[in-house]
Amino acid sequence: MKSTKRKTGHSQEAIELIVGSESVASENKTNRLRTRAAWMYYVEQMTQNDIADVLGVGRVTIVRLLAEARARNEVKITIEGKLAGLTALERMLEQSFGLERAIVAPLSTPETDPIVPIAAATGAYLSEKVQHGMRIGVGWGRTLSGTLQHIGARSLNDLKVISLLGGIAQPRRFNPPEFAWQFAQIFQGEGYLIPAPALVDSQETREALIERCGLKDVFEMADDLDMVLLSIGGIETASSTSYRVGLIDEAQKRSLIENGAVGDMLFHFYDRNGEIVSDPVHERVMSVSMDKLQKAPVRILTSGGPEKVEALLGAMKLLQPTVFITDEVSAAAMLKKLQAENAA
């Protein structure tokens, strides 16, 4: 019987080889599933039953996939399927961060803007996973907005999509908070927005809007979510949407950094350890609290970029996602950083 022992350490050399592996613009679901099954069986030496449990398919399917991999000459001494490098990164992320699923999008070059491929991978995943009767909480930002064109439209019964964050007073080319409504429309579901600015002028205004202006019902919908879909922003390089749309000015940004902030999630600014930093801005944020979101059974984090590595590592502790979607360069950078910290 093959051993099911998991290795959690990954050498820097292995990570570098994976990043340099052949990138693939697109592969269908069957090819990806076959390569993952082959990797788990021949490299990680997992049993077929264990692989079936991880991939969520029957053992007979695993037997068939392994036979196809051998027939295609993808299995020799090493796995030669085109997605082998990405599969290795996905498995390393899953093992290192306790994820149920990691999806790593390929980049044509290391300098490619990762938002488009990450959004495409996220859209494909959502097309498959969103089902009838679900209640989904969503954030907003460039990555999430980019997923919309990659989601397969279909009609679902009793689908509710709840925005977890208020909006902006003066939209520019696009209005990021409309993502919840647009996402719901793809599935002919119902969208619920928070009709208030993401940041208000005081804690008293926030409480008044929630308790006396009809927003309490929307916030309470977040008490029982089936899925949350979130992205993050880095703070050092101003990649945060909150900074780019003018809700956080330079002085506020410097104050947050001095308090240890590395990124934000729904305008919750957190440090490298995934702790919300102490700052008065949090008293004015019109967003659902993180403790509610951590209770959702499916928690999807989708984000990437070299400037977000620290923010991504902190987000893994803050949200504790079950699904993480990123690009191959960001994935490798995260694993290298984690390895260095563990070795220190």
N, C-alpha and C positions, 0 to 999 in steps of 0.2 A: 504493500500500500504506500502510496506517495505521501510524503510529509506535508502537513498543512501549516507548518510553522512559518510565520511572516517575518521578513527582515525589514526593520525600520530604518536602518542606516544606509545611506547611498553615497558612494564616493564622488568627489568632485570630478574625477576623470569620467565617470559614467555619465554624469549630468552633462558635461561638455560634449561628449560623443553624441548624446541624444539631441542636443540643440543643433548640432551640425548635421543631423540626419536629413534625408530627403523630405522636403515639405510637400504636402499634397493640397491642392486647391479644394478638392471636394471628393468625398467617397460616400457611397451609399451606406445605409444602416447595416446591411448584411455583411459587407466587407469589414466594417469597423467591429461588429460583433464577433466575426470569425477570428480576426486578429487578436482581439482581447482574450478570447477563449484559448487560442493557441499560446499566447504569452503566459497566461495563468497556469496552463497545464504543463508546458515544456520548460518554462523558465522558473516559475514560482513553485512548480511541483505540487500544485493543488489537486485534490481529487475532483472527478467530474461532478460529483454531487455538490461539493463546495462551490465550484464554478457556477453551476446552475443556480444556486442560491444567490450568489453575488450578482449575476447578470439578470436574474429574474425570469429565467426560462426553464423548460423542462430538461431533464438529463438526456433524453433522446435527442433534443436539439443540440446539446453540447457534443454528443457522439457524432452527429452529422456534420457539425461545423469543423470538428477536428479532422474528420475524414476528408472533407473538402480542402482544408488547409494542406494536408499531405498530398492530395491529388494535384493541387496547384503548384506544388514544389515550394510552398511558402515556409515549410518546416524542413530544415536540414540540421546542421549543427546549431545554427541560430535561426531566428525567425526573420524571414526576408520580405514579409508583407510590407507594403508601402507605409502603413500606419504604425510599424513597430516602434519607431522613435517616439511618436506621440502617445502610443499605448503605454510605453515605459514611464513617461512623465505622468500620465494619468494615474497609473498604479502607485507611483511614488507619492503623489499628492494625496491619494485616498488613504494610504497607510500612514503618512506623516501627520495628517490632520483629522483622521477619523471620519472621512467623508463616505457617504454611501455611493457617490458618483462624482467623478471629475471628468470634465470634457476640455481638452486642450485643442485650440484652433491653430492651424498652421499659418505661418507668415511667409510671404514670398521672399522677403529679405528681413534681417533683424531691424532695419530702420522703418519698416512698414507701419503705418498707423494701425494699431491693433483693434480699434473700435469696430471697424467694419467686419473683420472675420469673427470677432467675439460675438457681435450682434447676430451675424448669420448663424453661428452655432447655437446661440440661445434661442433664436426663432425656430430652428429645426427641432430643438428639444421641447419647446413649449407646444409646438404643433402636435406632438405625440402625447404629451402628458396632461394637457388641460382637458378635463372631462365634465360631463353633465353634473349639475348640482354643486359645483365647487364654489367656494368663497375665497377669493384671491386678493391679498393686499399687495399693492405695488408702490414703488417710489417713482422718481423721475430723474431724467438726465440724458445726456447724449447717447450713452450706450443703450439704455432701454428704448429710447425713441428709435434707434436704429434697428431694433428687432422687428418692428411692425411689418416691414416689407418682406420679411422672411418667414412670417407665420402663415400657415395654410388656413384660409378662411373656411369655416363650417359653422353650422347652427347647433348650439348646445342649449339644453333646457336648464332653466333655473341657475344660470351662471351669474355671479355677482363679483364685480371688480371694484375694490375700494382703494381710493388714493389715501396714502398714509401721511401725506404732507400737504400743507397749504400751497398757494401759488405765488405768482409774482405780479406786481401791480402794472408793470409796463412791458408786456411781451415784445420781443424784437422779431426776428425772422420766424420764430416758432415759440409756442407756449408750452414749456416742458410739462407742467401739471396736467395738460390734456391727455397725457399718455394713458391714464386709467380709462378715460372715456373711449379713446381710439382702440385700445386693447379689447375692451368689452364689445365694441362694434364688430370686430373681426369674427367673434363667435355669436353675434346677435344676443349678447347678454346685457345686463344692466350695469351701468357705471355710476359710481358715487364719488363725488369730489368734495374736498373741504373748501368751501367758498370763502376763503380768508387768506391774507398774506402768509407766507411761510414764516415770516418774522413780524411780530407786532411790537408796539412801543413799550409794553409793560406786562408784568405778570397779571395785573388786575384786568387788563384788556383781554388777555388770553382766557382767563377764567370766565369773564363775562360772555365772550363769544361762545364758549363751550356750553355754559350752563343756561344762558338766557337768550341765545340767538339761534337755537336750533341745530347746533353742531354736535351736541352730545350723542345723538343717535348714530351719526357717522362714526364717531370715535368708538362707540360701544360695539359696532359691527366688527371691529378689530379684535374683540375678545374671543372670537371663535373662527379663526382662519384655517383653511385647509392648506394654503400655500402662501408664501411671501416671496416676492421677486424684487431684489434690491441691487443697486450698484453703489459704488463709493467714489469719493473724490479725495485726491491728495491735497495737502495744504501748503507744503513748502514751495511747490512750483505753480501754485494757483490753478491746478487742474480741477479743483472742486467747482461744480456748477454754482454753488452758493456764492463763490467769489466772482465767477465770470458774469453772473447776471446782476451783480451789484448789491447783493443783500449783505455781504460781508466786506467791509472796507479794509484798507491796508492796516490801519491802526488796530482794528479788531483781529485781523489775521495775525499780526505780530504778537498780540496779547495771548491768543490761543496757542501759538507755537511756544511761547515762553512758559505756558502752563503744561507743555508736553504733548499737545495735539499733533497727530501725524496724518489724520484724515477725518472725513465726516460721512455719516450714514444717516440720511433723513435729517440733516442738520444737528445730529448728535455728534459732537466732536470728541474723539477718543484718542488715547495714547497707544503706544506700541504693545502694551499689555492688554488691550481691549477694554480699558476702563474709561468711562466718561470723565473728561477733565472738568475741574471746577471752574466755571465761568458763568457770569450773569446772563450770557446769551441764551442759555438753556431755559431760563425762566420765561422767555418770550417766543419760543419755538412752537408753532402750530403743527405738531406732528405726534404720531402715536408713540408711546414709550417703548423702549427696546425690550423690556421684560415681557410685554404682550407678544411681541414678534418671535421671541425665543420659544414660545409655546407651540407655534405652528409645526405640524408634523413634517412639512416639506419647506425647507428654507433655501432659496436659490440665491447665490451671490454671483453676479456676473460683472467682471471688470478686469482691466489689465493696463499695462503701460509701464515703462521703466521708472517713471517718476512716482509710481504708486506701490512699489514693493513693500515699503514700511507700512503703508496704510493697509495693504492687503493682509499682511501678517497680523496686524492688530485686529482687523475685521474678522479674521478666522476665530479669534477668541471672543470677540464681542457678539457676533451673530451665531457662531457655531453652526455654520451652514451644513445642510445635508448634501447639497449639490453645489459645485463650484465650477464656473465656466470662465476660462481665461485663454491667453495665447501662449505659445511655446516659449517665447523669450521670458515673459513674466514668470511662468511656471518654474523655469530653470533658475531664474534669479532668486525666487522665493526659497527654493530647495537649497541653494548654495548658502544663502543667508542663514537659514535654519541650521544647516550643518555646521557652519562656522560658530554659531552661538552654542550649539550643543557640545562642540569640541573645546570651547573656552573654559 
